[in-house]
Amino acid sequence: MKYTMDIVVDVGLEKLIQLFDNTDNMYEWMDGLQSFEALEGTPGEVGAKSKMKFLSGKRELEMIETITEKNLPEVFSASYEAKGVFNIVSNHFVATGENQTRYITDQEFQFTGFIKLMAMFMPGMFKKQTRQHMQAFKTFAEAKIQS
């Protein structure tokens, strides 16, 4: 499954990238993020692998992030691997004004096992989650600028 989504954030490109490229900020906008642990490579750079742990209700989810491309402010790409899911994400950032940035994400999901069935019958669930993450980042970034 592949799709693209975008959102306009009322924050200038340079400041938005500073907020996006700081892993400590992820705890403020990624719902359920419990830990982010560097495993291999230089954290935040191409080739780096990190373990992310999330809690959603009573369910725990662990995924491995591998950074595949980092050419900020234009693009940040990574793969995310969890049980039954392999997700390739390419984030793009385009200044649309002095204090406004268009945040675009290209998503590609590959599924196995039970998750493959879920994806076939409920593809909107993945798009909804992407939209929620983008909206949460927008809300976080705009609030940071005002404080």
MARRO-123995 format. One record per residue: residue number from 1; z, y, x of N, C-alpha, C, O in turn. Coordinates in steps of 0.001 Angstrom, whole numbers, always signed. Atoms other than C-alpha are relative to their C-alpha. Layout:
MARRO-123995
R  num      npz      npy      npx     capz     capy     capx      cpz      cpy      cpx      opz      opy      opx
R  NUM        Z        Y        X        Z        Y        X        Z        Y        X        Z        Y        X
...
END
This chain:
MARRO-123995
R  num      npz      npy      npx     capz     capy     capx      cpz      cpy      cpx      opz      opy      opx
R    1       +0    -1165     +850       +0       +0       +0       +0    +1233     +899     +784    +1331    +1843
R    2      +99    -1240     -757    -1005    +3423    +1341      +22    +1169     -977     -522    +1086    -2078
R    3      +34    -1221     +788     -380    +6904       -3     +394    +1189     +874     +972    +1029    +1949
R    4     -339    -1254     -666      +25   +10538    +1050     +740     +879     -990     +382     +946    -2165
R    5     -747     -949     +821    +2552   +13041     -276     +227    +1253     +823     +220    +1208    +2053
R    6     -316    -1227     -718    +3298   +16644     +580     +959     +852     -807    +1124     +680    -2014
R    7     -948     -919     +616    +5835   +19345     -126      -16    +1278     +828     -179    +1231    +2047
R    8      -69    -1271     -707    +6058   +23026     +752    +1472     +355     +182    +2252     +355     -770
R    9    -1370     -341     -350    +9261   +24026    +2529      +29    +1475     +379     -779    +1927    +1190
R   10      -96    -1432     -265   +10301   +27669    +2598     +786     +272    +1280    +1833     +920    +1273
R   11     -547     -164    -1346   +11087   +27584    +6319    -1203      +91     +938    -2166     -661     +788
R   12    +1076     -124     -963    +8860   +28717    +9187     -162    -1275     +824     +791    -2034    +1006
R   13     +332    +1229     -717    +7156   +25986   +11222     +923     -266    +1186    +1432    -1377    +1334
R   14     -819     +214    -1205    +9116   +26499   +14450    +1422     -434     -353    +1943    -1383     +234
R   15    -1381     +338     +394   +12538   +26400   +12768      +37    -1366     -696     +957    -2155     -485
R   16      +49    +1286     +701   +11513   +23484   +10542      -58    -1155     +999     +628    -2163     +826
R   17     +124    +1048    -1008   +10516   +21427   +13589    +1323     -187     +740    +1696    -1320    +1046
R   18    -1312     +115     -647   +13864   +22209   +15270     +950     -832     -859    +1693    -1665     -339
R   19     -872     +744     +909   +15663   +20858   +12197     -439    -1460     -114     +394    -2366     -113
R   20     +548    +1349     +154   +13364   +17827   +11832     +221     -843    +1252     +485    -2041    +1150
R   21      -36     +733    -1264   +13517   +16858   +15519    +1418     -214     +540    +1582     -656    +1677
R   22    -1393     +194     -410   +17330   +16751   +15684     +580    -1170     -804     +834    -1044    -2002
R   23     -460    +1198     +719   +18578   +13244   +14834    +1368     +191     -638    +1672     -467    -1633
R   24    -1310     -249     +618   +22086   +14564   +14119     -154     +541    -1415     +705     +302    -2265
R   25     +230     -569    +1332   +20618   +16398   +11110     -311    -1058    -1049     -140     -812    -2243
R   26     +385    +1035     +963   +19466   +13129    +9529    +1168     -382     -914     +961     -719    -2079
R   27    -1166     +347     +815   +23015   +12452    +8323     +180     +967    -1169     +782     +622    -2186
R   28     -163    -1010    +1045   +22832   +15636    +6264    -1019     -121    -1128     -783     +380    -2227
R   29    +1008      +71    +1059   +19668   +14782    +4335     -481    -1405     -331    -1093    -1603    -1381
R   30     +408    +1381     +303   +19034   +11021    +4554    +1128     -697     -745    +2127    -1107     -153
R   31    -1016     +595     +861   +21001    +9605    +1667     +354    -1412     +458     -518    -2270     +603
R   32     -474    +1334     -338   +23111    +6635    +2685      -31     -353    +1475     +414    -1437    +1851
R   33      +57     +315    -1430   +22501    +6866    +6454    +1414     -121     +555    +2203     +822     +488
R   34    -1324     +276     -555   +25545    +5304    +8111      +24     +116    +1519    +1010     +576    +2096
R   35      +39      -85    -1459   +24432    +5083   +11740    -1429      +25     +498    -2353     -464     -152
R   36    +1281      -98     -692   +21570    +5797   +14114     +295     -281    +1465     +938     +518    +2146
R   37     -359     +468    -1343   +21750    +3908   +17398    -1257     -229     +845    -2140    -1001     +471
R   38    +1119     +187     -925   +19312    +4181   +20320      +78    -1399     +594    +1146    -1848    +1009
R   39      +52    +1355     -540   +18185     +734   +21494     -793      -78    +1305     -366     -728    +2259
R   40     +892      +61    -1164   +15338    +1266   +23998     -683    +1344     +187     -843    +2110     -763
R   41     +777    -1191     -295   +13478    +4079   +25714     +827    +1264      -46    +2047    +1226     -209
R   42     -649    -1313      +60   +14270    +7776   +25753      +67     +429    -1458     -972     +591    -2099
R   43     -128     -370    +1414   +15680    +8765   +22340     -873    +1200     -361     -909    +2203     +353
R   44     +845    -1068     +503   +13268   +10906   +20362    -1385      +71     +600    -2182     +927     +215
R   45    +1302      -40     -664   +10275   +10124   +22572     -831    -1236     -357     -298    -2231     -847
R   46     +908    +1108     +306    +7237    +7853   +22157     +489    -1271     +691     +816    -1267    +1878
R   47     -451    +1292     -511    +8220    +4208   +22591    +1467     -282     -254    +1906    -1427     -145
R   48    -1431     +190     +262   +11884    +4768   +21735     +209     -856    -1244     -480     -696    -2252
R   49     -395     +827    +1144   +13448    +2180   +19438    +1449     +326     -339    +2295     +476     +542
R   50    -1345     -296     +478   +16506    +2910   +17319     +303     -843    -1221     -587    -1181    -2001
R   51     -450     +744    +1175   +18539     +988   +14769     +638     +980     -975    +1524    +1756     -616
R   52     -547     -849    +1059   +19248    +2762   +11486     +664     -900    -1034      +89    -1897    -1471
R   53     -710     +752    +1038   +21846    +1479    +9029     +252     +920    -1185     +726    +2047    -1039
R   54     -168     -739    +1240   +21931    +2615    +5415     +904     -782     -948     +991    -2008     -882
R   55     -776     +604    +1079   +24273    +1957    +2517     -511     +595    -1300     -479    +1809    -1497
R   56     +499     -425    +1300   +22790    +2105     -971     +794     -762    -1052     +549    -1942    -1299
R   57     -922     +695     +891   +25461    +1339    -3528     +828     -943     +836    +1514     -513    +1763
R   58     -718    +1006     -784   +26953    -1903    -2225     -915     -726     +969     -470    -1574    +1742
R   59     +994     +672     -820   +23760    -2963     -481     -185     +699    +1352     -352    +1916    +1419
R   60     +246     -530    -1339   +23362    -2523    +3272    -1441     -289     +398    -1984    -1351      +92
R   61    +1365     +147     -470   +19952    -2001    +4822      -34     +423    +1462     +495    +1470    +1834
R   62     +149     -300    -1418   +19139    -2107    +8520    -1480      +31     +319    -2231     -845     -110
R   63    +1401      -64     -401   +15832     -997    +9998     -109     +471    +1441     +783    +1126    +1981
R   64     +292     -401    -1371   +14313     -481   +13405    -1117    +1024      -34    -2195     +767     -570
R   65     +996    -1055     -127   +12465    +2761   +14073     -609      -76    +1395     +112     -184    +2386
R   66     +708      -85    -1272    +9825    +2825   +16815     -904    +1226      -58    -1799    +1296     -900
R   67     +824    -1209      -14    +8322    +6219   +17652    -1344     -338     +642    -1401     -839    +1765
R   68    +1341     +358     -461    +4555    +5805   +18021     -831    +1212     +429    -1768    +1072    +1216
R   69     +705    -1219     -393    +3355    +9416   +18335     +907    +1193     -237    +1547    +1311    -1281
R   70     -793    -1221     +155    +5097   +12707   +18926     -756    +1132     +661     -790    +1248    +1886
R   71     +730    -1168     -461    +3007   +15837   +19222     +384    +1160     -920     -440    +1715    -1647
R   72     -502    -1060     +875    +5184   +18396   +17492     -439    +1358     +526     -468    +1555    +1741
R   73     -359       -9    +1412    +4764   +20693   +15746    -1012     -664     -937     -803     -677    -2150
R   74    +1033     +539     +879    +1634   +18942   +14464     +345    -1351     -628     +167    -1529    -1833
R   75     -156    +1357     +524    +2632   +15267   +14119    +1195     -717     +628    +1521     -533    +1800
R   76    -1033     +935     -443    +5493   +12796   +14363     -248    -1290     -767     -196    -1303    -1997
R   77     +285    +1288     +646    +4689    +9126   +13676     +944    -1061     +528    +1349    -1041    +1690
R   78     -893    +1092     -373    +6865    +6047   +13696     -233    -1170     -935     -797    -1024    -2020
R   79      -12    +1165     +884    +7092    +2543   +12327    +1455     -336     -291    +2346      -85     +520
R   80    -1342     +380     +455   +10105    +1255   +10407      -76    -1440     -476     -860    -1780    -1362
R   81      +38    +1423     +300   +10820    -2444   +10237    +1346     -432     -577    +2396     -235      +34
R   82    -1188     +533     +668   +13295    -4004    +7801     -385    -1349     -586    -1554    -1733     -568
R   83     +269    +1316     +577   +13614    -7370    +6129    -1028     +118    -1129     -770     +748    -2155
R   84    +1045      +28    +1018   +10376    -7895    +4188     -899    +1222      -44    -1840    +1259     -838
R   85     +766    -1241      +67    +8980    -4410    +4923     -340     +499    +1403     +512     +533    +2291
R   86     +440     -690    -1207    +6945    -2838    +7710     -673    +1275     -490    -1665    +1215    -1217
R   87     +455    -1297     +500    +6353     +892    +7114     -491     +850    +1172     +242    +1073    +2135
R   88     +562     -900    -1003    +4062    +3110    +9198      -40    +1391     -633     -627    +1589    -1697
R   89     -127    -1350     +544    +4786    +6810    +8699     -585     +998     +987     -277     +967    +2178
R   90     +542    -1079     -813    +2816    +9768    +9990     +320    +1311     -710     -201    +1587    -1791
R   91     -411    -1289     +556    +4414   +13175    +9344     -781    +1116     +671     -908    +1155    +1895
R   92     +775    -1140     -495    +2334   +16344    +9689     +622    +1284     -538    +1158    +1316    -1646
R   93     -599    -1279     +369    +3470   +19960    +9587    -1022    +1103     +231    -1597    +1214    +1314
R   94    +1002    -1058      -73    +1223   +22946    +8848     +637    +1297     -499    +1148    +1356    -1617
R   95     -498    -1306     +427    +2323   +26587    +8761     -911     +532    -1098    -2131     +573     -938
R   96     +785     -573    +1098    +1227   +28097    +5451     +365    +1468     -206     -163    +2127    -1101
R   97     -450    -1387      +40    +2929   +31445    +6021    +1054     +169    +1071    +1443     -799    +1724
R   98     -995     -253    -1039    +5438   +33082    +8314    +1284     -798     -236    +1910    -1271     +712
R   99    -1239     +698     +344    +8342   +31442    +6486     -254    -1169     -945     +541    -1435    -1847
R  100     +340    +1106     +887    +6631   +28470    +4869     -802    -1052     +769    -1698     -728    +1549
R  101     +664    +1108     -681    +5508   +25049    +6080     -334    -1090    -1008     +484    -1440    -1859
R  102     +401    +1152     +818    +3577   +22283    +4361     +325    -1257     +802     -157    -1440    +1920
R  103     -430    +1255     -614    +5155   +18913    +5189     -763    -1113     -713     -609    -1314    -1917
R  104     +867    +1048     +551    +2699   +16034    +4687     +405    -1322     +631     +630    -1394    +1839
R  105     -311    +1319     -539    +3507   +12361    +5056    -1015    -1022     -494    -1295    -1124    -1689
R  106     +873    +1134     +307    +1080    +9457    +5199     +842    -1254     +165    +1463    -1460    +1208
R  107     -814    +1208       +4    +2758    +6166    +4342     -887    -1235     -137    -1811    -1261     -950
R  108     +657    +1302     +151    +1502    +2618    +4849    +1084    -1066      +20    +1860    -1165     +971
R  109     -987    +1068     +112    +3614     -305    +3703     -687    -1360      +75    -1752    -1573     -505
R  110     +406    +1404      -22    +3156    -3976    +4524    +1241     -799     -393    +2337     -555     +112
R  111    -1143     +722     +563    +5351    -6457    +2659     -131    -1502     +211    -1229    -2041     +354
R  112      -48    +1463       -5    +6430   -10081    +2890    +1084     -452     -979    +1968     +320    -1348
R  113    -1032     +605     +836    +8460   -12388     +670     +198     +693    -1330     -752    +1170    -1951
R  114     -377     -556    +1300   +10288   -11092    -2387     -409    +1460     -133     -808    +1899    -1212
R  115     +343    -1422      +36    +9632    -7456    -1463    -1477     +183     -366    -1841    +1168    -1008
R  116    +1425      -77     +325    +5892    -8132    -1750     -197      -51    -1516    -1028     +675    -2063
R  117      +66      +68    +1469    +6392    -9104    -5407     +479    +1294     -633     -144    +1815    -1559
R  118     -537    -1267     +515    +8526    -6026    -6044    -1041    +1109     +123    -1240    +1891     -806
R  119     +983    -1055     -255    +5846    -3802    -4521    -1189     -116     -944    -1738     +896    -1381
R  120    +1135     +197     +908    +3124    -5339    -6689     +333     +500    -1403     -510    +1107    -2064
R  121     -374     -338    +1366    +5054    -4756    -9911     +617    +1391     -139     +643    +1953    -1234
R  122     -663    -1303      +64    +6827    -1508    -9009     -406     +895    +1172     +461    +1339    +1924
R  123     +418     -832    -1135    +4706     +495    -6527     +566    +1416      -64     +759    +2059     +968
R  124     -539    -1347     +171    +6075    +3737    -7960    +1374     +172     +623    +1769    +1287     +964
R  125    -1337      -56     -579    +9519    +2865    -6608      -56     +537    +1433     +806    +1318    +1836
R  126     +116     -436    -1391    +8340    +3423    -3015     -404    +1471      +75      +99    +2219     +914
R  127     +414    -1403      +34    +6610    +6704    -3858    +1161     +895     -428    +1342    +1993     +100
R  128    -1157     -771     +465    +9698    +7892    -5700    +1000     +194    +1137    +1547    +1284    +1301
R  129     -934      -93    -1116   +11870    +7140    -2670     -516     +983    +1061     +259    +1765    +1612
R  130     +590     -942     -954    +9465    +9024     -372     +187    +1422     -501     +596    +2301     +258
R  131     -153    -1335     +591    +9509   +12012    -2735    +1459     +462      +95    +1720    +1627     +396
R  132    -1418     -366      -87   +13328   +11941    -2805     +395     +394    +1421    +1134    +1361    +1612
R  133     -301     -329    -1394   +13539   +11924    +1011     -603    +1360     +380      +43    +2164    +1052
R  134     +638    -1277     -321   +11076   +14806    +1281     +728    +1158     -675     +935    +2205      -62
R  135     -722    -1049     +729   +12911   +16827    -1377    +1368     +244     +643    +1815    +1387     +741
R  136    -1306     -146     -655   +16243   +16146     +356     -134     +771    +1310     +718    +1601    +1628
R  137     +214     -742    -1239   +14829   +17392    +3670     -283    +1468     -310     +249    +2354     +359
R  138     +310    -1377     +408   +13412   +20500    +1954    +1280     +747     -366    +1506    +1863     +103
R  139    -1251     -626     +434   +16773   +21262     +323     +906     +279    +1198    +1472    +1366    +1312
R  140     -811     -151    -1214   +18624   +20715    +3620     -528    +1147     +862     +235    +2031    +1250
R  141     +592    -1002     -894   +16200   +22854    +5679     +131    +1396     -574     +489    +2325     +151
R  142      -86    -1315     +609   +16135   +25737    +3217    +1444     +502      -39    +1690    +1696     +131
R  143    -1426     -389       -6   +19953   +25727    +2963     +450     +394    +1408    +1227    +1336    +1564
R  144     -372     -304    -1392   +20295   +25717    +6786     -472    +1405     +374     +231    +2132    +1077
R  145     +573    -1310     -335   +18089   +28804    +7038     +824    +1122     -643     +992    +2196      -64
R  146     -759    -1027     +719   +20174   +30687    +4484    +1428     +139     +517    +2067    +1168     +300
R  147    -1404      -75     -446   +23510   +29874    +6131     +153     +674    +1341    +1269     +808    +1841
END
